[in-house]
Amino acid sequence: MSQFSKTTELMRRGTDFLGTDYAILCGAMSWVSERNLVSAISNAGGFGVIACGAMTPDLLDTEIAATKALTDKPFGVNLITMHPQLLDLIAVCAKHGVTHVVLAGGIPPKGSVEAIKEFGAKVIVFAPTLALAKKLLRSGGDALVIEGMEAGGHIGPVSTSVLAQEFLPALAEDHLVFVAGGIGRGEAIASYLEMGAVGVQLGTRFACATESIAHENFKKAFFRANARDAITSVQVDPRLPVIPVRALKNKGSEEFTAKQIEVAKMLDAGEIEMGEAQLQIEHFWAGALRRAVVDGDVESGSIMAGQSVGMLKTEEPVADIMQELMMQSEEALGGR
Ligand SMILES: Cc1cc2nc3c(=O)[nH]c(=O)nc-3n(C[C@H](O)[C@H](O)[C@H](O)COP(=O)(O)O)c2cc1C
């Protein structure tokens, strides 16, 4: 009997689906989830996911090939649905025989799910509402990730605990549901498994693992931060929409508020048109995650992090994190 038998039993449908030892996904993180972290996660028994983000098909091609050279375990590719070359990216996944494609960032455009299924890969989708989840699972989604607002990066308005209570009783029996957002320890994993989830997805907990190529400054900012430092971007003016992103507060977040006020004033004074105003807001953060992760600019870059960041204190190898999560889950289940 395995060391983690209670946990792996509850994860069975998830591990069968992913082809892994543990149903723990490391959610795709732009600039962070590249060959090194992804292969480390998969080699440690979890499921790594390459973040395609804004990559071109050629870059994705290189990244998948490089990841394959580092692991022979299953891993996935996360594609953003509004990428202008989505179908070309899917073709790259087909060329490499990628087994799982995660579609993030909105409702998959017509034909995309079909194109993925055509080469035999599984499709993992996100859904912010139960109605949309049911629709996506009916129209080809093989598994669903529900992600609460505790998570790092782009977020919805509802917490993980509420999403879990709303979605799991309705879907868990007939569908594969993974829970994400705010998970920092195995006890939380155990509780979502008991509610019917087949696995979980973590981002923040793995972002600063030893194998992560994130800049030293980015990692230090994570280890210094408390849960309350991981704040959401605030919209100042109803005319200027802001997509909420959870990141560590820094000079950039203050400047973003100031920028919105400045642009709103220019709008009031008739100095700029609405389109230009909205574009200025939208473009403020362009390249900001890259600045923080790759260049180590933690002042003006975007240090995307979830609320579980407060539980991270030091750099640890992925395999150690994975074992710790499994052990905590197992102990929690054993005590019940
Ligand atoms: C630095 C960072 C970058 C992220 N980038 C992406 C992304 O490019 N695409 C995506 O679907 N999710 C992205 N996410 C979300 C993660 O995949 C994952 O769902 C989330 O981190 C889980 O919640 P947690 O941070 O509370 O563990 C990002 C998260 C972080 C922390």
The ligand as an ORCA input file, in Angstrom:
! r2SCAN-3c Opt
* xyz 0 1
  C       2.891     34.500    -11.509
  C       1.615     33.874    -11.994
  C       1.332     33.856    -13.363
  C       0.176     33.229    -13.847
  N      -0.041     33.172    -15.203
  C      -1.106     32.460    -15.680
  C      -1.268     32.271    -17.083
  O      -0.467     32.732    -17.887
  N      -2.346     31.542    -17.523
  C      -3.239     30.982    -16.635
  O      -4.194     30.334    -17.083
  N      -3.104     31.155    -15.295
  C      -2.054     31.858    -14.805
  N      -1.879     31.959    -13.443
  C      -2.788     31.199    -12.526
  C      -2.200     29.809    -12.180
  O      -2.163     28.971    -13.301
  C      -2.994     29.073    -11.093
  O      -4.294     28.747    -11.541
  C      -3.123     29.865     -9.823
  O      -1.850     30.373     -9.461
  C      -3.665     28.972     -8.700
  O      -3.890     29.688     -7.533
  P      -2.757     29.957     -6.403
  O      -1.882     31.010     -6.966
  O      -3.552     30.431     -5.244
  O      -2.063     28.666     -6.158
  C      -0.746     32.627    -12.937
  C      -0.475     32.677    -11.563
  C       0.688     33.282    -11.078
  C       0.973     33.284     -9.593
*
